[in-house]
């Protein structure tokens, strides 16, 4: 039994990103390529649709503070949702906010070129989690709160 290419593994947010993620900018529609001829003819820009779920795709750039390699710290996350996902946290700087993703999946990929290939992942999410645990800060267990 083999795992097919393009398989999406469900993963818990805290396991994938122990220190959380930082959203850089806004969530935007993931659009299909439009040629110069298409633009000249006035054809509308079409948003991509996920082939497995049939939901529209949205893209956002995030940064993983736990990644030691600066070139790999920032990457794009694809959101699969019928409507544009909206972050549930406030900005800490203009255009920068800690976030936590829900419905997270990881698809293994090979990245790089030539001799410099490495294991990478394509992350997809259903949206943002509306809890106060974004940025890797977790709630203490109830038993620890009762120690006082």
N, C-alpha and C positions, 0 to 999 in steps of 0.2 A: 504494500500500500504506500503510494507516494503522495506527497503534498504537491498539489498543482501550482504552477507558476501564477503569481498574482494573488495568492491566498492572503487574506487579511486576518491577522491574529488579534483577538480582543486583548487589551491590556489595561490594567488599572493605572490611572494617572500618577499616583504616588510611586508606583514601581518604575514607570518610565522616566519620570522627572521628579526626583526626590526633593529638589530645592524649588520646584515650581517652574513656571514659564513667565516670561514678560512679553506682552503684546506690543509690537512696535507699529504704530499707525492704526489703520482701520481695516475692517473686513471689507473686501471688494469682490464683485462677481468674477468668476473664472471664465473668461470668454474664449471662444474659438478663434483661430487665426483668421484674419481678414486680409485678403490680398489688396494690392493697390487698385486692381480692376473692380473689386467688390466695393471698395470705398468710393471710387469714381462713379459707379452705377447707383450709389445711394442705398445699397443693401444694408439692412439692419445688422448690428452686431448680435450674435447669438451666444447665449450663456451655455457652457458645457453642462451635460447631464451625466450622472454616474451610470455606468452600464449595468451594475448589479442592483442598485436600489431604485433607480429611476428618479432620484432627487437631484435638484440643481446643486452645482458646485460653487463654493465660495473660497477665496484664498486670503490668508493673513500671514504676515511675517512675525515670527516669534524668536526669542532668544532664550537659550537654556543656560542659566548661570552656573550649572554643574559641569558644563563641557570645558575641559582644559584647553582644547585646541580652538583658538579664536576664529579660525576660518570655518569651523564646523558648528560654532555656537549659535549662529542665526540660520534659520531655515523656514520654509513655508509649510503651513498646515492647511490641508484641504478640509473644508466643512461641507457636509452633505445635509442639506436642509431645504425645505420648500420656500422658506423666507430667510432673509439675511440674519445671521446670528448677531446678537448684541451682547457685548461684555457686561458682566454683572458687577464689576468692580469699578472703583473710581481711579482717575489718572493720578499718578504720583508725580509726573512731569508732563508737560504737554505732549500728547501722543504716546505716552508710555504708561502701561498699567499691568500689574500682576494679574494673571488669569489662571483658571483651572478648567480643564476640558472634560466633557462628559461624552460617553459613547466612543471612547478612543480605540482605534485599531492601528496596528503597525504592519506594514508590508515590507519584508526584507528586499533590499536592492544592493547592487554593486555600484559604487560611485568611483569617481576618479578616472584617470586615463593612463595608458601605457603601463609602466612599472608601478605606478602610484595608486593602485586600486585599493579600496577599503570597503568594509561592510557599512551600509547605510540603511535607513528606514524611511518609508513614505508614511507619514502619519495622517490619519483622517479622524475627524471628530464629528459628533452630531451637533454640538453647541458648547456653550459655556455653562459651568456649574455655578449656581447662585448661592454659594456658601461662603463663610468667612475664613476658609482654609486655603485660599489662593496664596501662592508664593511660598509654599512649602511649610507654612506654619500650621501645625495640626492641633486639634483640641486635645486636652489632657483627658485620660479616662476618668469616669465618674468617681471611681474609688480614690483617685489622687486628689480630687476636689474635696472630698469629705474628710481628709486627714486633719483639717483644722479644728 
